[in-house]
Amino acid sequence: ADEIRDIAVSRYADGAWQPPVILGNDQWHIPGCPVNGSTIAARGERVVVAWYTAPDRQRSVQLAWSGDGGRTFGTPVVIEAGAVSGNVDVDLLTDDLAVVSWTAKTGDGPGEIRLRRVPFNGKPGPVQVIAKSTVSRGSGFPQMIHGRERLVYAWPEPGEPAQIHTAWSPLK
């Protein structure tokens, strides 16, 4: 009712929807519907959620882990703050290692799609640049998936003609 956008997870268990668990009490007041939503990945009891937030115009990408199937979550980790523009995706590479991607502005440049590995119990790895890309609202949402020892990325690039770009990187 107050147009506060906080990220929550609700589980279906024992034949009923459980009360939602708030992951980050961001208190982001945003009139209307934000385009940047959250993303979730799960493997067994491990669940990881990543999201973009901007309370008081303080932009950041955050990530929270659960080790009990989404019943509870740890304190959110700030993946990057500042010139981020969102468009978040997350994947679990192993039970204890997630990878999160997002878009960020680069001064006067076109922007970048960035990536960071985040261990379950530990400090996030270095920020890596996947590609230079448009970060405008019309540029869509980059996606990634892993398989066969690779992390595969796909992202739209507006223009005439519009294109879908792909790239991959080895997991090791």
C-alpha positions in Angstrom: 0.0 0.0 0.0 2.9 2.4 0.7 4.7 1.3 -2.6 7.7 -0.2 -0.8 9.4 -2.8 -2.8 11.2 -5.4 -0.7 12.3 -8.8 -2.0 10.6 -11.8 -0.4 10.5 -15.6 -0.9 7.4 -17.7 -0.3 7.7 -21.5 -0.3 5.0 -24.1 -1.1 5.5 -26.8 1.6 3.2 -29.3 3.4 0.4 -28.5 1.0 0.2 -24.8 1.6 2.0 -21.5 0.9 4.2 -20.5 3.8 4.5 -16.9 5.0 7.0 -14.9 2.9 10.5 -14.4 4.2 11.9 -10.8 3.5 15.5 -11.1 2.1 16.5 -7.5 2.2 14.6 -4.9 4.1 15.6 -2.3 1.5 12.5 0.0 2.1 12.8 1.1 -1.6 9.9 3.4 -2.1 9.1 3.2 -5.8 5.8 4.5 -7.2 4.7 2.0 -9.9 6.0 -1.3 -11.0 9.8 -1.6 -11.2 11.2 -3.3 -14.3 14.1 -4.9 -12.4 12.9 -7.9 -10.5 14.7 -10.6 -8.6 16.1 -13.8 -9.8 16.5 -17.2 -8.0 18.4 -20.4 -8.4 18.1 -23.6 -6.2 19.9 -26.9 -5.9 18.7 -29.2 -3.1 18.7 -27.2 0.1 20.8 -24.4 -1.3 18.9 -21.4 -2.6 20.3 -18.1 -3.8 18.5 -14.9 -4.7 19.9 -11.8 -6.4 18.2 -8.4 -7.0 18.6 -4.8 -7.9 17.6 -2.1 -5.5 17.8 1.7 -5.3 16.4 3.1 -2.0 17.1 6.8 -1.8 18.7 6.5 -5.2 21.5 4.4 -3.7 21.8 1.7 -6.4 23.1 -1.8 -5.7 22.9 -5.4 -6.7 22.6 -7.7 -3.8 22.5 -11.5 -3.2 21.3 -13.6 -0.3 21.9 -17.3 0.4 19.7 -20.0 2.1 21.1 -23.3 3.3 17.7 -24.7 4.4 15.6 -24.7 1.2 14.5 -21.1 1.5 13.1 -21.2 5.1 15.7 -18.6 6.2 18.3 -16.4 4.4 21.6 -14.9 5.5 22.4 -11.3 5.5 22.5 -9.9 1.9 25.9 -9.4 0.3 26.4 -6.3 -1.8 27.6 -7.5 -5.2 28.2 -4.0 -6.6 27.0 -0.5 -5.7 27.0 2.8 -7.6 26.6 2.9 -11.3 24.7 -0.4 -11.6 21.5 -0.5 -13.6 20.3 -4.0 -12.7 19.1 -6.6 -15.1 20.3 -9.3 -12.7 20.6 -13.0 -13.3 22.0 -15.8 -11.0 23.0 -19.4 -11.3 24.4 -22.0 -9.0 27.6 -23.5 -10.3 27.9 -25.9 -7.3 26.1 -26.2 -4.0 28.5 -23.6 -2.5 29.2 -21.3 -5.5 26.9 -18.9 -7.2 27.5 -16.6 -10.1 25.6 -13.4 -10.5 25.5 -11.1 -13.6 24.1 -7.5 -13.9 24.4 -4.5 -16.1 26.3 -1.3 -15.2 26.9 2.1 -16.7 30.4 3.1 -17.6 30.7 6.8 -17.7 30.0 8.0 -21.2 30.4 4.5 -22.6 27.7 2.1 -23.7 27.7 0.1 -20.4 28.8 -3.4 -19.5 27.4 -6.8 -18.6 29.3 -7.8 -15.5 29.8 -11.0 -13.5 30.9 -12.0 -10.1 31.3 -15.4 -8.3 30.0 -15.6 -4.8 30.8 -18.5 -2.5 28.2 -19.6 0.1 30.5 -18.7 3.0 33.0 -16.2 1.9 33.9 -13.0 0.1 32.7 -12.4 -3.5 35.4 -12.8 -6.2 36.5 -10.0 -8.5 34.1 -8.2 -10.9 34.6 -9.5 -14.4 33.3 -7.9 -17.6 31.4 -10.2 -19.9 30.8 -7.7 -22.7 30.2 -4.1 -23.6 26.5 -3.6 -24.1 23.6 -1.1 -24.1 22.1 -0.7 -20.7 19.0 1.2 -21.8 15.6 0.0 -20.6 14.8 -1.3 -24.1 17.9 -3.4 -24.3 16.3 -6.3 -22.4 17.8 -8.7 -19.8 21.0 -10.7 -20.2 20.7 -14.3 -19.3 23.2 -17.0 -18.4 23.3 -20.8 -17.9 26.0 -23.3 -17.2 26.6 -26.7 -18.6 29.4 -28.9 -20.0 32.1 -27.0 -18.2 31.0 -23.6 -19.6 29.0 -20.6 -18.6 27.0 -19.4 -21.6 25.6 -15.8 -21.8 23.0 -14.3 -24.1 21.9 -10.7 -24.3 19.8 -8.6 -26.7 21.2 -5.6 -28.5 18.7 -3.1 -29.8 19.1 -1.5 -33.2 18.3 -2.2 -36.8 18.3 -5.0 -37.0 18.0 -6.1 -33.4 20.4 -8.9 -32.5 21.0 -11.5 -29.8 24.6 -11.8 -28.8 26.1 -14.9 -27.2 29.4 -15.7 -25.5 30.8 -18.4 -23.2 33.6 -18.8 -20.7 35.1 -21.9 -19.2 34.1 -22.7 -15.6 37.6 -23.5 -14.4 
